[in-house]
Amino acid sequence: MATRWIPALVTVLALSACSGTGGDGGEAGPTGSDTSAGSSPSDFVSDDEKYGVDVPPGLMVTEPGSELAVGETATIAWEPRVGVVGALRITVTKLRQGTIKDFAGFSVDAPTKASTPYYVTATVANAGVTDLGGVEVPLYMVDANDTLYGQNHFGGEFKPCAARRLPKPFAATQETTVCLVYLAANHGTLSAVSFRPSQAFDPIIWTGPIITPSPSPAAKAGTKPSASPTG
């Protein structure tokens, strides 16, 4: 089935914080490792044509079409801005399913109420020389219908998943952890996380177990909430 794209501007639904202020909260620190965990040399290529950009010299990028498990690392290159090439090492570390209750304190519209939130945690390192401070991590959610979703952003702090762009600055060798928010329409299901900067690119995907919300104490006990007293 052909992938159907939902542009990021469409998926940034009307979520306005009732209170609180936001901040990127990112922490960056140096890392001296050039090794991509969970990958072998045969998984990498250095091919500008396959990526559609001028891959930084000496950088071995992950083969387009690679299928990775949560916990494995991909080295990618793309154009965050026209004429500017960035490179990242991305390790998707956790997939979580949320609930609409996570949006308490926000003004939630009807499409959001009919969606299922998913939270993707990833470790990201700058593998090139371009300062990528403030850039959005180029990952999408793919649902069970092969629909591609962009990330959602908030006007205030979102505690279940502190969605943010890369911190400023984010120079060569710096590393940070991000949490990305996606809303699957019509209570859709996350099936994969994808790096796919263009429709022509053979996507690199991550799959793995999804952590689901814990049941309420009443549900664990197998009891029903008591009825309100009547006069």
C-alpha positions as CSV (number, residue, x, y, z in Angstrom):
1,M,0.0,0.0,0.0
2,A,1.4,3.4,-0.9
3,T,2.2,5.7,2.0
4,R,-0.3,8.6,2.5
5,W,1.3,11.7,3.8
6,I,-0.3,14.0,6.4
7,P,1.6,17.2,6.4
8,A,2.9,18.5,9.7
9,L,0.8,21.6,9.6
10,V,-2.3,19.5,9.4
11,T,-1.4,17.4,12.4
12,V,-0.5,20.4,14.6
13,L,-4.0,20.4,16.1
14,A,-5.5,23.1,18.2
15,L,-3.9,22.6,21.5
16,S,-3.6,25.8,23.5
17,A,-2.3,25.6,27.0
18,C,-4.6,27.1,29.7
19,S,-1.6,27.8,31.9
20,G,2.2,27.3,32.1
21,T,5.0,28.3,29.9
22,G,7.1,26.3,27.6
23,G,10.8,25.8,27.1
24,D,13.0,23.5,25.1
25,G,14.6,22.1,28.3
26,G,17.2,20.4,26.1
27,E,20.6,19.4,27.5
28,A,23.5,18.9,25.2
29,G,26.8,17.3,26.0
30,P,29.8,16.1,24.0
31,T,30.2,12.5,23.0
32,G,33.3,11.0,21.5
33,S,31.7,7.9,20.0
34,D,31.5,7.4,16.3
35,T,30.0,3.9,16.6
36,S,26.3,3.3,15.8
37,A,25.0,0.7,18.3
38,G,23.3,-2.3,16.9
39,S,24.6,-1.7,13.4
40,S,27.4,-3.4,11.4
41,P,29.6,-1.9,8.7
42,S,27.5,-3.6,6.0
43,D,24.5,-1.6,7.1
44,F,26.1,1.7,5.9
45,V,26.6,3.4,2.6
46,S,28.2,6.6,1.5
47,D,26.0,7.4,-1.5
48,D,24.8,10.9,-2.3
49,E,22.4,9.7,-5.0
50,K,20.6,7.4,-2.6
51,Y,20.1,10.2,0.0
52,G,19.5,13.0,-2.5
53,V,21.8,15.3,-0.7
54,D,25.6,15.9,-0.5
55,V,26.5,13.5,2.3
56,P,29.2,15.1,4.5
57,P,32.7,13.7,3.4
58,G,33.7,10.6,5.4
59,L,30.2,10.1,6.9
60,M,28.9,6.5,6.4
61,V,25.1,6.8,6.5
62,T,22.6,4.0,7.1
63,E,21.3,2.2,4.0
64,P,17.9,3.6,2.8
65,G,15.2,1.0,3.4
66,S,16.9,-0.4,6.6
67,E,14.5,-1.8,9.2
68,L,15.7,-1.3,12.7
69,A,14.5,-2.3,16.1
70,V,13.9,0.1,19.0
71,G,17.3,0.6,20.6
72,E,19.3,0.5,17.3
73,T,21.0,3.6,15.7
74,A,20.7,5.1,12.3
75,T,23.1,7.7,10.9
76,I,21.2,10.0,8.5
77,A,21.7,13.1,6.4
78,W,19.1,15.5,5.1
79,E,18.4,19.1,4.3
80,P,16.8,20.8,7.3
81,R,16.9,24.0,5.2
82,V,17.4,24.5,1.5
83,G,21.1,24.3,0.7
84,V,22.0,23.2,4.2
85,V,22.9,19.6,5.0
86,G,22.7,18.2,8.5
87,A,23.7,14.8,9.8
88,L,22.4,13.0,12.9
89,R,22.8,9.7,14.7
90,I,19.3,8.8,15.9
91,T,18.5,6.0,18.4
92,V,14.8,5.4,19.0
93,T,14.7,4.2,22.5
94,K,11.1,4.0,23.6
95,L,7.5,3.9,22.1
96,R,4.6,4.8,24.4
97,Q,0.9,5.1,23.9
98,G,-0.9,7.9,25.8
99,T,-4.5,8.7,26.5
100,I,-6.6,11.8,26.0
101,K,-6.5,12.3,29.7
102,D,-2.9,13.4,29.2
103,F,-4.2,16.6,27.7
104,A,-6.0,17.8,30.9
105,G,-5.3,21.5,31.2
106,F,-5.3,22.0,27.4
107,S,-8.2,23.2,25.1
108,V,-8.7,20.0,23.0
109,D,-10.7,20.1,19.8
110,A,-12.9,17.3,18.4
111,P,-10.2,15.8,16.0
112,T,-7.8,15.5,19.0
113,K,-10.4,13.8,21.1
114,A,-10.9,11.2,18.4
115,S,-7.1,10.5,18.1
116,T,-4.7,8.3,20.0
117,P,-1.5,10.0,21.3
118,Y,1.9,8.3,20.9
119,Y,5.2,9.4,22.4
120,V,8.5,8.5,20.9
121,T,11.7,8.9,22.9
122,A,15.0,9.2,21.0
123,T,18.7,9.9,21.6
124,V,20.1,12.2,19.0
125,A,23.7,13.2,18.3
126,N,25.0,15.7,15.8
127,A,27.1,13.6,13.3
128,G,28.1,16.5,11.0
129,V,29.5,20.0,11.3
130,T,26.4,22.0,10.8
131,D,24.9,23.6,14.0
132,L,21.4,22.1,14.1
133,G,20.2,24.1,17.1
134,G,16.4,24.6,17.0
135,V,15.9,22.1,14.2
136,E,13.0,19.5,14.3
137,V,14.2,15.9,14.5
138,P,13.2,14.4,11.1
139,L,11.1,11.5,12.3
140,Y,7.5,10.6,11.4
141,M,5.0,8.2,12.8
142,V,3.5,5.5,10.5
143,D,0.1,4.1,11.4
144,A,-1.4,0.7,10.6
145,N,-2.8,2.2,7.4
146,D,0.6,3.3,6.2
147,T,-0.2,6.9,6.9
148,L,2.7,9.2,7.7
149,Y,2.2,11.7,10.6
150,G,4.3,14.8,11.5
151,Q,5.1,15.8,15.1
152,N,2.7,17.9,17.2
153,H,3.8,20.9,19.2
154,F,2.3,22.8,22.1
155,G,2.0,26.3,23.4
156,G,2.9,25.3,26.9
157,E,4.6,22.6,28.9
158,F,3.4,19.1,28.1
159,K,4.6,16.9,31.0
160,P,3.8,13.4,29.6
161,C,6.3,14.1,26.7
162,A,8.4,17.3,26.6
163,A,8.1,17.7,22.9
164,R,10.8,20.0,21.6
165,R,13.2,20.7,18.8
166,L,16.9,20.3,19.2
167,P,18.4,22.6,21.8
168,K,20.4,25.7,20.9
169,P,23.2,25.4,20.1
170,F,23.5,21.9,18.8
171,A,26.9,21.7,17.3
172,A,29.1,18.8,16.1
173,T,29.3,15.8,18.5
174,Q,26.7,17.2,20.9
175,E,24.0,14.8,22.1
176,T,20.5,15.1,23.6
177,T,17.4,13.1,24.3
178,V,14.0,14.2,22.8
179,C,10.4,13.1,23.2
180,L,8.2,13.5,20.2
181,V,4.4,13.6,20.2
182,Y,2.1,12.2,17.5
183,L,-1.6,12.0,17.2
184,A,-3.0,9.1,15.2
185,A,-6.4,10.1,13.7
186,N,-9.5,8.1,14.5
187,H,-7.8,6.2,17.3
188,G,-5.2,4.9,14.9
189,T,-2.3,2.6,15.9
190,L,1.4,3.3,15.7
191,S,3.2,0.7,13.6
192,A,6.6,2.3,13.0
193,V,8.7,5.4,13.3
194,S,10.2,6.5,10.0
195,F,13.0,8.7,8.6
196,R,11.7,9.8,5.2
197,P,12.8,13.3,4.2
198,S,11.1,13.0,0.8
199,Q,8.6,10.8,-1.0
200,A,11.4,9.5,-3.2
201,F,13.5,8.3,-0.3
202,D,13.3,4.6,0.7
203,P,12.5,5.1,4.4
204,I,14.5,3.9,7.4
205,I,12.1,2.6,10.0
206,W,12.1,1.5,13.6
207,T,9.7,-1.0,15.1
208,G,9.3,-2.4,18.6
209,P,7.0,-3.0,21.6
210,I,4.7,-0.1,22.6
211,I,4.3,0.6,26.3
212,T,0.6,1.0,27.0
213,P,-1.1,3.1,29.7
214,S,-1.4,1.3,33.1
215,P,-5.0,0.5,34.0
216,S,-6.7,2.5,36.7
217,P,-6.7,1.1,40.2
218,A,-10.5,0.3,39.9
219,A,-9.8,-1.6,36.6
220,K,-7.0,-3.6,38.3
221,A,-9.3,-4.5,41.1
222,G,-12.1,-5.5,38.7
223,T,-14.5,-3.1,40.4
224,K,-16.8,-0.5,39.0
225,P,-16.9,3.0,40.3
226,S,-19.6,3.5,42.9
227,A,-22.7,5.5,42.0
228,S,-23.2,9.0,43.3
229,P,-25.6,9.2,46.2
230,T,-29.1,10.3,45.4
231,G,-31.6,12.1,47.5
